[in-house]
Amino acid sequence: MGGDAAFVWGSYGVFALFIVWNLLQPMRERRRLLRLLKARRVRDEARNSSINTAYGGE
């Protein structure tokens, strides 16, 4: 490659890392959001349950 091998293979490596990041990051973000929504739902259900109990609800 005329002395450009390090640059070419380095570019391929950076590109490969970029592709892997673009594949994994949305999955990680989705997992994080699902955990957040589940925690929020549990918290809201607990809050609603304690409110109903305090006011003689179900």
Buried (B, 14 or more C-beta within 10 A) or exposed (E): EEEEEEEEEEEEEEEEEEEEEEEEEEEEEEEEEEEEEEEEEEEEEEEEEEEEEEEEEE
